[in-house]
Amino acid sequence: MKHGNNYMDTFEEYRLYIESLYRSKTVLQRDNFISQTGWKEFIPLVDDDAARFLQLILQLKRPLKILEIGTSLGFSTTSMALAAQQYGGSIITIEFDADVAEQAQKNFRQTGVDDTIQLLRSDALQIVPNFPDAYFDMIFQDVDKRLYPVLLDDCVRILKSGGVLVGDDALFPVMALDEKWKDQIAPMREFNELVAASPQLDSMLLPVGDGMMVAVKR
Ligand SMILES: C[S@@+](CC[C@H](N)C(=O)[O-])C[C@H]1O[C@@H](n2cnc3c(N)ncnc32)[C@H](O)[C@@H]1O
């Protein structure tokens, strides 16, 4: 296939075209979600296309028990909950920052998805190792990237066979990132390599949002 522009320009054109297709139909948009909270600090949340992709996975797979690691203001949680509440799925989400967690809980109430979500205000490093084996149908990993490789074995252990593991920001190793995110690159690369090579997982890294590693447990 020939490209008139360099690849990154072409990729940006793809992204804008895809975004334009869905913008009017997207019920929950990230920028609106953030402005409704009135939160002024920069909080990294998944992109709109990543949120739609998560919803699509839920519609396809209908996972009943979902774990999200890294809630922040609850944009991805709310996006998933809007899909999960249509078929009776539920989400446990973990956030250790008390102020952020309080705002997320308010957002869940305002959006009418609080019945679908249980928010654990705690350190994922303490919580995740204590879930039982084969407990979740889906795990969305979106915490500090330095924890991704640390928690991977537990994520695979607590996932059911046939369950889906999604890791956000999987393209960090090849993105032009601000200096403050540089310490997130090596662990993200390690996570990608571990998932790709895992005999327990079949996976694909997709260029959705900042990259989504999608894996199914054998
Ligand atoms: C990238 S944000 C999550 C964004 C969210 N999933 C979304 O798209 O709406 C990562 C969050 O993980 C939280 N976090 C970082 N380390 C954590 C830990 N050890 N335990 C629990 N939460 C943690 C941060 O406070 C931050 O709010």
The ligand as a Gaussian input file, in Angstrom:
#p B3LYP/6-31G(d) Opt

LIG

0 1
 C       -4.661000       6.167000      33.811000
 S       -5.564000       6.490000      35.251000
 C       -7.038000       5.542000      35.033000
 C       -7.950000       6.139000      33.986000
 C       -9.316000       5.480000      33.917000
 N       -9.221000       4.050000      33.709000
 C      -10.122000       6.081000      32.771000
 O       -9.740000       5.911000      31.605000
 O      -11.161000       6.707000      33.039000
 C       -4.704000       5.537000      36.447000
 C       -5.237000       5.664000      37.864000
 O       -4.613000       4.651000      38.658000
 C       -4.450000       5.152000      39.982000
 N       -3.398000       4.371000      40.628000
 C       -2.053000       4.451000      40.424000
 N       -1.414000       3.548000      41.179000
 C       -2.365000       2.860000      41.867000
 C       -2.334000       1.785000      42.792000
 N       -1.176000       1.239000      43.195000
 N       -3.503000       1.318000      43.287000
 C       -4.682000       1.871000      42.892000
 N       -4.784000       2.901000      42.018000
 C       -3.637000       3.387000      41.509000
 C       -4.082000       6.618000      39.771000
 O       -4.379000       7.363000      40.939000
 C       -4.935000       6.998000      38.548000
 O       -6.135000       7.615000      38.956000

